[in-house]
């Protein structure tokens, strides 16, 4: 087993900076009403961003290996949480958006399947406690956001 470590430092109020083995600081914060200054993402937002980054880090290289002619790629995540504390996620939906022309849906589906069932450790961690669904759509290259 590989040891993973992280550290967190208090800035002020509920503003914190944290870093892991990559040695890159991430700012976390919250709403003013709770002592924050909205200087960074909330920890729960970072969970969703981490999920998106993890699965994207699988899907993009798999599509490149399969020579999928995509010109851009993005993920949109929606999640609901409970009203009572702890306000845990009750469901998460991951939408993969692939931009390009002449893309075979089966190639996109396979890349997503490999990520969600085999490679993405964040998906593996989260799906033990919350249902995660996914969908995808293929958009023409001309609609790419870049």
NULUM-453183 format. One line per 4 residues: number of its first residue (from 1); their letters; for each residue x, y, z of N, C-alpha, C, O. Coordinates in nm, 4 decimals. Layout:
# NULUM-453183
NUM = A = X/Y/Z/X/Y/Z/X/Y/Z/X/Y/Z ~ ...
END
This chain:
# NULUM-453183
1 = XXXX = 0.0818/-0.1181/0.0000/0.0000/0.0000/0.0000/0.0865/0.1249/0.0000/0.1837/0.1344/0.0750 ~ 0.0508/0.2200/-0.0839/0.1231/0.3466/-0.0890/0.0644/0.4428/0.0134/-0.0575/0.4567/0.0239 ~ 0.1499/0.5079/0.0874/0.1075/0.6047/0.1872/0.0750/0.7374/0.1194/0.1547/0.7888/0.0409 ~ -0.0410/0.7920/0.1495/-0.0813/0.9234/0.0990/-0.0922/1.0166/0.2178/-0.1434/0.9776/0.3227
5 = XXXX = -0.0455/1.1377/0.2030/-0.0536/1.2346/0.3119/-0.1074/1.3667/0.2595/-0.0993/1.3965/0.1403 ~ -0.1621/1.4446/0.3507/-0.2097/1.5789/0.3186/-0.1940/1.6639/0.4434/-0.1886/1.6122/0.5550 ~ -0.1867/1.7943/0.4234/-0.1816/1.8837/0.5377/-0.2712/2.0033/0.5102/-0.3013/2.0354/0.3953 ~ -0.3126/2.0678/0.6165/-0.4026/2.1812/0.6080/-0.3530/2.2895/0.7022/-0.3070/2.2605/0.8126
9 = XXXX = -0.3627/2.4155/0.6579/-0.3243/2.5287/0.7426/-0.4391/2.6284/0.7470/-0.5056/2.6545/0.6467 ~ -0.4602/2.6826/0.8645/-0.5639/2.7821/0.8866/-0.5147/2.9176/0.8393/-0.4028/2.9573/0.8718 ~ -0.5967/2.9897/0.7625/-0.5623/3.1249/0.7182/-0.6332/3.2249/0.8078/-0.5695/3.3059/0.8751 ~ -0.7660/3.2183/0.8080/-0.8490/3.2978/0.8994/-0.9933/3.2548/0.8815/-1.0303/3.2034/0.7759
13 = XXXX = -1.0748/3.2754/0.9835/-1.2151/3.2356/0.9752/-1.2246/3.0891/0.9381/-1.1697/3.0029/1.0067 ~ -1.2953/3.0611/0.8279/-1.2981/2.9232/0.7763/-1.2257/2.9137/0.6421/-1.2601/2.8320/0.5567 ~ -1.1245/2.9992/0.6256/-1.0383/2.9928/0.5077/-0.9173/2.9076/0.5444/-0.8496/2.9326/0.6441 ~ -0.8919/2.8076/0.4625/-0.7807/2.7148/0.4852/-0.7067/2.6937/0.3546/-0.7629/2.7123/0.2466
17 = XXXX = -0.5819/2.6551/0.3647/-0.5076/2.6075/0.2486/-0.4611/2.4663/0.2803/-0.4227/2.4359/0.3933 ~ -0.4651/2.3822/0.1809/-0.4226/2.2445/0.1991/-0.3397/2.1983/0.0820/-0.3495/2.2517/-0.0285 ~ -0.2571/2.0972/0.1081/-0.1779/2.0393/-0.0004/-0.1513/1.8932/0.0306/-0.1520/1.8505/0.1460 ~ -0.1280/1.8189/-0.0746/-0.0909/1.6790/-0.0629/0.0502/1.6580/-0.1125/0.1307/1.7511/-0.1153
21 = XXXX = 0.0798/1.5369/-0.1512/0.2148/1.5024/-0.1959/0.2590/1.5779/-0.3209/0.3787/1.5908/-0.3463 ~ 0.1628/1.6280/-0.3993/0.1996/1.7043/-0.5191/0.2582/1.8408/-0.4843/0.3168/1.9072/-0.5698 ~ 0.2423/1.8827/-0.3582/0.2979/2.0072/-0.3073/0.2335/2.1312/-0.3687/0.2980/2.2357/-0.3779 ~ 0.1072/2.1212/-0.4110/0.0326/2.2348/-0.4657/-0.0747/2.2754/-0.3667/-0.1597/2.1943/-0.3301
25 = XXXX = -0.0715/2.3989/-0.3237/-0.1687/2.4483/-0.2271/-0.3025/2.4734/-0.2943/-0.3088/2.5231/-0.4068 ~ -0.4085/2.4385/-0.2244/-0.5455/2.4617/-0.2690/-0.6150/2.5433/-0.1603/-0.6056/2.5110/-0.0419 ~ -0.6841/2.6486/-0.2009/-0.7573/2.7323/-0.1057/-0.8985/2.6771/-0.0901/-0.9663/2.6467/-0.1882 ~ -0.9413/2.6648/0.0359/-1.0787/2.6236/0.0669/-1.1409/2.7315/0.1537/-1.0751/2.7881/0.2410
29 = XXXX = -1.2666/2.7592/0.1294/-1.3332/2.8630/0.2052/-1.4833/2.8370/0.2034/-1.5304/2.7366/0.1500 ~ -1.5558/2.9287/0.2623/-1.7002/2.9148/0.2696/-1.7685/3.0497/0.2642/-1.7064/3.1525/0.2373 ~ -1.8974/3.0467/0.2904/-1.9802/3.1669/0.2862/-1.9467/3.2597/0.4028/-1.9013/3.2155/0.5084 ~ -1.9699/3.3891/0.3815/-1.9440/3.4885/0.4856/-2.0241/3.4602/0.6121/-1.9747/3.4813/0.7229
33 = XXXX = -2.1474/3.4126/0.5963/-2.2330/3.3886/0.7130/-2.1763/3.2822/0.8075/-2.2185/3.2726/0.9227 ~ -2.0813/3.2029/0.7590/-2.0194/3.1001/0.8424/-1.8747/3.1351/0.8798/-1.8024/3.0508/0.9330 ~ -1.8330/3.2575/0.8524/-1.6985/3.2999/0.8863/-1.6009/3.2947/0.7709/-1.4809/3.3146/0.7898 ~ -1.6507/3.2685/0.6526/-1.5648/3.2615/0.5349/-1.5554/3.3940/0.4627/-1.6219/3.4910/0.4992
37 = XXXX = -1.4736/3.3973/0.3613/-1.4607/3.5172/0.2792/-1.4744/3.4842/0.1307/-1.4411/3.5653/0.0444 ~ -1.5237/3.3643/0.1029/-1.5453/3.3187/-0.0358/-1.4180/3.3310/-0.1188/-1.4223/3.3705/-0.2353 ~ -1.3052/3.2967/-0.0580/-1.1750/3.3086/-0.1234/-1.1350/3.1819/-0.1985/-1.0298/3.1788/-0.2624 ~ -1.2172/3.0781/-0.1917/-1.1830/2.9533/-0.2587/-1.3037/2.8619/-0.2644/-1.4117/2.8957/-0.2160
41 = XXXX = -1.2839/2.7472/-0.3235/-1.3897/2.6468/-0.3319/-1.4176/2.5890/-0.1940/-1.3302/2.5865/-0.1074 ~ -1.5409/2.5426/-0.1750/-1.5727/2.4747/-0.0504/-1.5167/2.3325/-0.0569/-1.4942/2.2799/-0.1659 ~ -1.4943/2.2707/0.0578/-1.4469/2.1319/0.0548/-1.5394/2.0390/-0.0246/-1.4915/1.9502/-0.0950 ~ -1.6719/2.0585/-0.0140/-1.7634/1.9732/-0.0902/-1.7519/1.9972/-0.2403/-1.7645/1.9036/-0.3193
45 = XXXX = -1.7282/2.1215/-0.2800/-1.7055/2.1486/-0.4220/-1.5801/2.0769/-0.4701/-1.5763/2.0234/-0.5810 ~ -1.4777/2.0764/-0.3856/-1.3531/2.0104/-0.4234/-1.3707/1.8597/-0.4385/-1.3014/1.7970/-0.5186 ~ -1.4627/1.8014/-0.3623/-1.4924/1.6585/-0.3808/-1.5445/1.6355/-0.5222/-1.5000/1.5436/-0.5909 ~ -1.6390/1.7189/-0.5657/-1.6948/1.7037/-0.7006/-1.5916/1.7356/-0.8083/-1.5854/1.6677/-0.9108
49 = XXXX = -1.5116/1.8375/-0.7855/-1.4050/1.8717/-0.8808/-1.3037/1.7575/-0.8879/-1.2540/1.7246/-0.9956 ~ -1.2735/1.6977/-0.7736/-1.1825/1.5831/-0.7704/-1.2380/1.4651/-0.8481/-1.1647/1.3972/-0.9199 ~ -1.3676/1.4410/-0.8336/-1.4317/1.3337/-0.9107/-1.4199/1.3617/-1.0599/-1.3841/1.2731/-1.1374 ~ -1.4499/1.4848/-1.1001/-1.4412/1.5208/-1.2425/-1.2983/1.5062/-1.2938/-1.2762/1.4523/-1.4023
53 = XXXX = -1.2022/1.5538/-1.2165/-1.0629/1.5442/-1.2591/-1.0144/1.4019/-1.2695/-0.9390/1.3676/-1.3606 ~ -1.0577/1.3180/-1.1757/-1.0145/1.1781/-1.1759/-1.0665/1.1047/-1.2994/-0.9905/1.0391/-1.3706 ~ -1.1964/1.1166/-1.3236/-1.2525/1.0428/-1.4370/-1.2051/1.1021/-1.5702/-1.1840/1.0282/-1.6664 ~ -1.1882/1.2347/-1.5765/-1.1364/1.2963/-1.6994/-0.9948/1.2494/-1.7285/-0.9568/1.2320/-1.8443
57 = XXXX = -0.9163/1.2288/-1.6219/-0.7784/1.1817/-1.6392/-0.7717/1.0400/-1.6939/-0.6669/0.9966/-1.7418 ~ -0.8814/0.9689/-1.6873/-0.8913/0.8365/-1.7498/-0.9488/0.8469/-1.8905/-0.8926/0.7938/-1.9863 ~ -1.0621/0.9165/-1.9014/-1.1379/0.9184/-2.0270/-1.0582/0.9809/-2.1407/-1.0556/0.9266/-2.2512 ~ -0.9934/1.0939/-2.1156/-0.9198/1.1617/-2.2232/-0.8069/1.0736/-2.2783/-0.7984/1.0576/-2.4001
61 = XXXX = -0.7197/1.0158/-2.1941/-0.6139/0.9305/-2.2513/-0.6683/0.8055/-2.3208/-0.6116/0.7603/-2.4202 ~ -0.7777/0.7499/-2.2690/-0.8364/0.6320/-2.3349/-0.8874/0.6703/-2.4732/-0.8655/0.5974/-2.5699 ~ -0.9553/0.7844/-2.4830/-1.0046/0.8273/-2.6149/-0.8889/0.8576/-2.7090/-0.8964/0.8274/-2.8281 ~ -0.7820/0.9170/-2.6567/-0.6649/0.9436/-2.7421/-0.6040/0.8128/-2.7911/-0.5654/0.8014/-2.9075
65 = XXXX = -0.5955/0.7142/-2.7022/-0.5394/0.5848/-2.7407/-0.6254/0.5181/-2.8486/-0.5735/0.4513/-2.9380 ~ -0.7568/0.5371/-2.8391/-0.8485/0.4811/-2.9390/-0.8573/0.5692/-3.0648/-0.9307/0.5387/-3.1587 ~ -0.7814/0.6781/-3.0638/-0.7784/0.7728/-3.1763/-0.9155/0.8346/-3.2048/-0.9538/0.8535/-3.3203 ~ -0.9874/0.8651/-3.0988/-1.1153/0.9348/-3.1119/-1.0827/1.0787/-3.1529/-1.0045/1.1459/-3.0857
69 = XXXX = -1.1421/1.1263/-3.2627/-1.1078/1.2597/-3.3136/-1.1795/1.3735/-3.2401/-1.2531/1.4505/-3.3019 ~ -1.1585/1.3841/-3.1102/-1.2237/1.4915/-3.0356/-1.1333/1.6147/-3.0328/-1.0107/1.6037/-3.0351 ~ -1.1961/1.7315/-3.0277/-1.1207/1.8567/-3.0235/-1.1299/1.9235/-2.8865/-1.0492/2.0107/-2.8541 ~ -1.2266/1.8832/-2.8075/-1.2403/1.9370/-2.6728/-1.3238/1.8407/-2.5900/-1.3888/1.7504/-2.6426
73 = XXXX = -1.3203/1.8622/-2.4592/-1.3842/1.7704/-2.3660/-1.4152/1.8463/-2.2385/-1.3348/1.9276/-2.1928 ~ -1.5301/1.8203/-2.1816/-1.5612/1.8784/-2.0519/-1.6550/1.7875/-1.9744/-1.7180/1.6979/-2.0306 ~ -1.6630/1.8121/-1.8463/-1.7509/1.7362/-1.7572/-1.8320/1.8364/-1.6770/-1.7799/1.9372/-1.6293 ~ -1.9597/1.8069/-1.6632/-2.0473/1.8852/-1.5758/-2.1040/1.7891/-1.4718/-2.1568/1.6832/-1.5056
77 = XXXX = -2.0926/1.8270/-1.3470/-2.1421/1.7417/-1.2394/-2.2541/1.8130/-1.1659/-2.2444/1.9317/-1.1347 ~ -2.3611/1.7383/-1.1386/-2.4683/1.7876/-1.0537/-2.4813/1.6911/-0.9368/-2.4645/1.5700/-0.9516 ~ -2.5112/1.7470/-0.8214/-2.5259/1.6643/-0.7018/-2.6292/1.7280/-0.6104/-2.6454/1.8500/-0.6075 ~ -2.6974/1.6443/-0.5370/-2.7921/1.6911/-0.4355/-2.7403/1.6481/-0.2993/-2.6727/1.5461/-0.2859
81 = XXXX = -2.7730/1.7276/-0.1990/-2.7361/1.6869/-0.0642/-2.8571/1.6959/0.0280/-2.9584/1.7577/-0.0047 ~ -2.8434/1.6330/0.1431/-2.9521/1.6303/0.2402/-2.9705/1.7676/0.3031/-2.8788/1.8497/0.3028 ~ -3.0895/1.7918/0.3569/-3.1165/1.9162/0.4283/-3.0580/1.9122/0.5689/-3.0181/2.0156/0.6225 ~ -3.0527/1.7928/0.6295/-3.0023/1.7818/0.7663/-2.8532/1.7506/0.7667/-2.7965/1.7049/0.6675
85 = XXXX = -2.7926/1.7765/0.8807/-2.6488/1.7533/0.8952/-2.6218/1.6098/0.9356/-2.7010/1.5536/1.0113 ~ -2.5164/1.5484/0.8904/-2.4221/1.6031/0.7929/-2.4871/1.6099/0.6550/-2.5583/1.5177/0.6152 ~ -2.4633/1.7163/0.5837/-2.5269/1.7403/0.4532/-2.4533/1.6637/0.3439/-2.3912/1.7217/0.2549 ~ -2.4624/1.5323/0.3538/-2.3927/1.4458/0.2585/-2.4654/1.4435/0.1249/-2.5847/1.4729/0.1171
89 = XXXX = -2.3927/1.4086/0.0207/-2.4536/1.3960/-0.1112/-2.5503/1.2784/-0.1112/-2.5209/1.1723/-0.0561 ~ -2.6652/1.2984/-0.1731/-2.7631/1.1898/-0.1881/-2.7560/1.1283/-0.3269/-2.7972/1.0140/-0.3466 ~ -2.7046/1.2029/-0.4220/-2.6845/1.1513/-0.5580/-2.5885/1.2433/-0.6310/-2.5791/1.3626/-0.6021 ~ -2.5176/1.1850/-0.7262/-2.4238/1.2603/-0.8094/-2.4445/1.2150/-0.9532/-2.4549/1.0955/-0.9810
93 = XXXX = -2.4503/1.3113/-1.0439/-2.4593/1.2790/-1.1863/-2.3424/1.3445/-1.2596/-2.3169/1.4640/-1.2444 ~ -2.2724/1.2648/-1.3387/-2.1578/1.3107/-1.4168/-2.1973/1.3113/-1.5638/-2.2340/1.2078/-1.6194 ~ -2.1896/1.4278/-1.6261/-2.2175/1.4381/-1.7693/-2.0869/1.4657/-1.8424/-2.0202/1.5660/-1.8170 ~ -2.0517/1.3764/-1.9324/-1.9325/1.3894/-2.0149/-1.9749/1.4544/-2.1465/-2.0720/1.4108/-2.2084
97 = XXXX = -1.9038/1.5570/-2.1892/-1.9346/1.6233/-2.3155/-1.8094/1.6181/-2.4018/-1.7039/1.6698/-2.3652 ~ -1.8240/1.5545/-2.5167/-1.7125/1.5358/-2.6092/-1.7440/1.6153/-2.7351/-1.8510/1.6000/-2.7940 ~ -1.6505/1.6999/-2.7758/-1.6681/1.7827/-2.8943/-1.5812/1.7291/-3.0069/-1.4618/1.7052/-2.9890 ~ -1.6424/1.7107/-3.1223/-1.5682/1.6642/-3.2383/-1.6630/1.6095/-3.3428/-1.7827/1.5938/-3.3186
101 = XXXX = -1.6086/1.5813/-3.4569/-1.6875/1.5271/-3.5680/-1.6440/1.3835/-3.5944/-1.5290/1.3463/-3.5712 ~ -1.7383/1.3039/-3.6431/-1.7135/1.1629/-3.6767/-1.6668/1.0806/-3.5564/-1.5786/0.9956/-3.5684 ~ -1.7268/1.1070/-3.4421/-1.6943/1.0328/-3.3206/-1.7927/0.9182/-3.3048/-1.9140/0.9383/-3.3119 ~ -1.7415/0.7997/-3.2837/-1.8254/0.6823/-3.2637/-1.8684/0.6758/-3.1172/-1.7834/0.6714/-3.0283
105 = XXXX = -1.9984/0.6752/-3.0912/-2.0458/0.6699/-2.9527/-1.9877/0.5528/-2.8728/-1.9618/0.5672/-2.7533 ~ -1.9672/0.4385/-2.9361/-1.9145/0.3216/-2.8652/-1.7758/0.3486/-2.8065/-1.7421/0.2955/-2.7007 ~ -1.6962/0.4298/-2.8738/-1.5629/0.4626/-2.8220/-1.5720/0.5483/-2.6959/-1.4964/0.5288/-2.6008 ~ -1.6648/0.6427/-2.6966/-1.6856/0.7286/-2.5798/-1.7412/0.6443/-2.4651/-1.6949/0.6548/-2.3515
109 = XXXX = -1.8400/0.5614/-2.4953/-1.9008/0.4755/-2.3939/-1.7972/0.3842/-2.3284/-1.7995/0.3658/-2.2067 ~ -1.7085/0.3283/-2.4058/-1.6071/0.2374/-2.3523/-1.5079/0.3121/-2.2624/-1.4687/0.2615/-2.1573 ~ -1.4682/0.4308/-2.3034/-1.3760/0.5102/-2.2215/-1.4411/0.5439/-2.0868/-1.3759/0.5355/-1.9827 ~ -1.5676/0.5814/-2.0886/-1.6393/0.6129/-1.9646/-1.6546/0.4877/-1.8795/-1.6353/0.4925/-1.7580
113 = XXXX = -1.6889/0.3768/-1.9416/-1.7053/0.2517/-1.8678/-1.5758/0.2108/-1.7977/-1.5773/0.1737/-1.6804 ~ -1.4648/0.2177/-1.8694/-1.3368/0.1810/-1.8079/-1.3034/0.2715/-1.6899/-1.2540/0.2252/-1.5871 ~ -1.3307/0.4001/-1.7053/-1.3031/0.4924/-1.5957/-1.3919/0.4630/-1.4755/-1.3427/0.4522/-1.3632 ~ -1.5221/0.4502/-1.4982/-1.6164/0.4385/-1.3873/-1.6151/0.3022/-1.3196/-1.6574/0.2903/-1.2046
117 = XXXX = -1.5679/0.2001/-1.3880/-1.5700/0.0659/-1.3276/-1.4326/0.0128/-1.2900/-1.4216/-0.0812/-1.2113 ~ -1.3261/0.0734/-1.3468/-1.1941/0.0149/-1.3244/-1.0895/0.1132/-1.2729/-1.0185/0.0817/-1.1774 ~ -1.0782/0.2294/-1.3327/-0.9627/0.3140/-1.3080/-0.9813/0.4292/-1.2090/-0.8892/0.4576/-1.1325 ~ -1.0937/0.4947/-1.2075/-1.1091/0.6169/-1.1277/-1.1286/0.5843/-0.9805/-1.2344/0.5360/-0.9399
121 = XXXX = -1.0259/0.6110/-0.9011/-1.0323/0.5795/-0.7587/-1.1312/0.6693/-0.6839/-1.1906/0.6260/-0.5852 ~ -1.1496/0.7921/-0.7290/-1.2459/0.8796/-0.6617/-1.3877/0.8270/-0.6821/-1.4689/0.8309/-0.5898 ~ -1.4179/0.7781/-0.8015/-1.5479/0.7140/-0.8236/-1.5628/0.5958/-0.7296/-1.6676/0.5788/-0.6672 ~ -1.4606/0.5151/-0.7190/-1.4654/0.3989/-0.6309/-1.4909/0.4363/-0.4863/-1.5680/0.3696/-0.4173
125 = XXXX = -1.4274/0.5412/-0.4403/-1.4469/0.5869/-0.3028/-1.5889/0.6369/-0.2827/-1.6559/0.5982/-0.1870 ~ -1.6349/0.7228/-0.3727/-1.7658/0.7853/-0.3550/-1.8827/0.6895/-0.3757/-1.9827/0.6978/-0.3043 ~ -1.8712/0.5987/-0.4728/-1.9866/0.5130/-0.5014/-2.0161/0.4148/-0.3880/-2.1212/0.3507/-0.3878 ~ -1.9253/0.4025/-0.2923/-1.9521/0.3207/-0.1741/-2.0554/0.3869/-0.0835/-2.1163/0.3202/0.0001
129 = XXXX = -2.0757/0.5191/-0.0997/-2.1689/0.5886/-0.0110/-2.2776/0.6686/-0.0815/-2.3728/0.7121/-0.0167 ~ -2.2662/0.6891/-0.2115/-2.3655/0.7695/-0.2826/-2.3830/0.7152/-0.4244/-2.2847/0.6798/-0.4894 ~ -2.5077/0.7081/-0.4731/-2.5279/0.6644/-0.6111/-2.4690/0.7660/-0.7098/-2.4933/0.8862/-0.6995 ~ -2.3921/0.7150/-0.8044/-2.3338/0.7996/-0.9089/-2.3855/0.7502/-1.0428/-2.3693/0.6332/-1.0775
133 = XXXX = -2.4476/0.8397/-1.1176/-2.4938/0.8079/-1.2520/-2.4116/0.8898/-1.3508/-2.3441/0.9854/-1.3126 ~ -2.4177/0.8523/-1.4756/-2.3470/0.9299/-1.5763/-2.4218/0.9270/-1.7087/-2.5035/0.8388/-1.7351 ~ -2.3916/1.0250/-1.7895/-2.4430/1.0332/-1.9260/-2.3344/1.1010/-2.0084/-2.2366/1.1530/-1.9547 ~ -2.3533/1.0993/-2.1377/-2.2591/1.1693/-2.2232/-2.3339/1.2254/-2.3425/-2.4442/1.1822/-2.3759
137 = XXXX = -2.2718/1.3208/-2.4044/-2.3222/1.3702/-2.5321/-2.2035/1.4092/-2.6184/-2.0977/1.4495/-2.5700 ~ -2.2254/1.3955/-2.7464/-2.1234/1.4311/-2.8446/-2.1746/1.5539/-2.9187/-2.2834/1.5526/-2.9764 ~ -2.0958/1.6578/-2.9161/-2.1317/1.7826/-2.9821/-2.0389/1.8058/-3.1002/-1.9240/1.7618/-3.0980 ~ -2.0873/1.8747/-3.2038/-2.0002/1.9041/-3.3180/-1.8794/1.9883/-3.2755/-1.8863/2.0653/-3.1797
141 = XXXX = -1.7708/1.9723/-3.3476/-1.6475/2.0449/-3.3168/-1.6698/2.1956/-3.3127/-1.6070/2.2655/-3.2332 ~ -1.7571/2.2449/-3.3961/-1.7813/2.3899/-3.4021/-1.8425/2.4470/-3.2739/-1.8390/2.5681/-3.2517 ~ -1.8982/2.3600/-3.1901/-1.9571/2.4046/-3.0628/-1.8581/2.3987/-2.9459/-1.8931/2.4317/-2.8326 ~ -1.7361/2.3571/-2.9740/-1.6357/2.3466/-2.8678/-1.6148/2.4826/-2.8021/-1.6088/2.5851/-2.8701
145 = XX = -1.6038/2.4829/-2.6680/-1.5907/2.6116/-2.5989/-1.4603/2.6856/-2.6231/-1.4533/2.8059/-2.5979 ~ -1.3582/2.6188/-2.6706/-1.2292/2.6866/-2.6944/-1.2260/2.7474/-2.8312/-1.1261/2.8085/-2.8693
END
